[in-house]
Amino acid sequence: MKLHKGLVAASVEALQDIFIKNRQADRVVEQLLKSNKKWGARDRAFIAENVYGIVRWWRLVKYAAQIDKAVESDDFWRIMGVWQLIRPVHLDGLEAPDSLPEWPEFVPINAEIVFERYREGLNTRKIAQSIPDWIDETGAAELGAAWDAELAALNHTAPVVLRVNTLKTDVSTVRELLGADIAEPVPSVPEALVLKKRLNVSGLDSFKSGFFEVQDAGSQWIAPYLDIREGMSVIDACAGAGGKSLHLAALLGNTGSILAMDIEHHKLQELERRAARNGVTNLSTMLINSDKIIENLAETTDRLLLDVPCSGLGVLRRNPDSKWKLKPEFLDKIRKVQAQILENYSKMVKKGGKMVYATCSILPSESEEQVRSFMKRHQADWNFVSEHRSSPARDGFDGFYMALLERKGA
Ligand SMILES: C[S@@+](CC[C@H](N)C(=O)[O-])C[C@H]1O[C@@H](n2cnc3c(N)ncnc32)[C@H](O)[C@@H]1O
């Protein structure tokens, strides 16, 4: 494939935004594509594939390029050139291109040395799988032998998965609208359709009409895990922009009530917009801006979802830049927040009611161990019912954890 210098330069700039200005990769790519409306589908695919590819394989490609810390624009051009050489071998197993274009920016690249370094890098897991030392060590310590496969699976490109909104339509109608060859059902996830071809789904009329939301298949296991029945009161206490609140509303068939809460106002505003599009009529939102808010809701709800803030180490397929931005101190801090949320928010459940504690982390220290430690303190008050995980390696889904607990004594 012939390289187009304008697209390469735009990708280089995007990488600088991500790694120097610390901006989020998906926002950077989205903004770049939006501000270049003349680019065709192939140009857009080039930008997305190269920027995400390099972010995902950042450590390996830097190793092959012999760059320790990318600082100057020259470093990013070199990384981009080296990626053009190794990408076909690394991702598709194809023959590498013979040479790069003779652009001045690529002059320092020696393909022979690049491939020597690339092959050498593949011998060390943290370089081969492009992961910071501390995450590799934490993953190995917590997951043991399972870490290898999970880490490799977390480096795959995630498919686009839709959750059909049963308040408005059904799976076969959406499948027909999108094309049966494009949208395929996912065994064991009844409302999910996985796209076999990249589509700009948010531009489709069926999306604007609220027929579906984009939501990973593993994430779609969480709302049903709460064991809800029509007419129940449900609190989604870490609702964010409401991926799971909307699913809960659909499972309730717009009966009962959902109270969606979060500490961030703008997320709840986005949730309200999405709820209107989805035809949800049983949901209200509440900002958590003091401890009193939670205290005042003591023993008021039949079901509680705690989809707590976490490291996001289960969703690296979708957010590969987060592995470079995550710090050990954040992980320590967020584990304390998770324990506090579980301790304080669980009081909102009525006696005889149920709650689900969920994370999008593959680390037991944020998931199973938090629940074990809660259960140790609250054996008199709570029963542990069950727990489940979606595994990138086993299921091909993002890595989610969910545990169902029941409050004793009705
Ligand atoms: C994993 S995200 C939620 C994702 C959301 N449930 C969904 O399905 O789209 C965790 C959320 O918890 C919120 N959060 C962080 N600290 C919180 C706290 N102390 N109480 C309630 N929510 C909190 C964050 O703002 C974030 O939106």
The ligand as a Gaussian input file, in Angstrom:
#p B3LYP/6-31G(d) Opt

LIG

0 1
 C      -17.707000       2.005000      35.705000
 S      -18.281000       3.622000      35.653000
 C      -20.016000       3.400000      35.421000
 C      -20.440000       2.962000      34.061000
 C      -21.946000       2.915000      33.915000
 N      -22.576000       2.160000      34.960000
 C      -22.368000       2.363000      32.574000
 O      -22.855000       1.230000      32.493000
 O      -22.222000       3.085000      31.592000
 C      -18.217000       4.134000      37.310000
 C      -18.945000       5.415000      37.622000
 O      -18.846000       5.662000      39.013000
 C      -18.848000       7.046000      39.240000
 N      -18.340000       7.264000      40.597000
 C      -17.081000       7.462000      41.038000
 N      -17.048000       7.607000      42.369000
 C      -18.339000       7.478000      42.794000
 C      -18.972000       7.554000      44.064000
 N      -18.287000       7.748000      45.191000
 N      -20.308000       7.393000      44.120000
 C      -21.033000       7.182000      42.988000
 N      -20.492000       7.121000      41.764000
 C      -19.162000       7.267000      41.662000
 C      -17.996000       7.581000      38.090000
 O      -18.293000       8.939000      37.839000
 C      -18.395000       6.654000      36.949000
 O      -19.399000       7.236000      36.175000

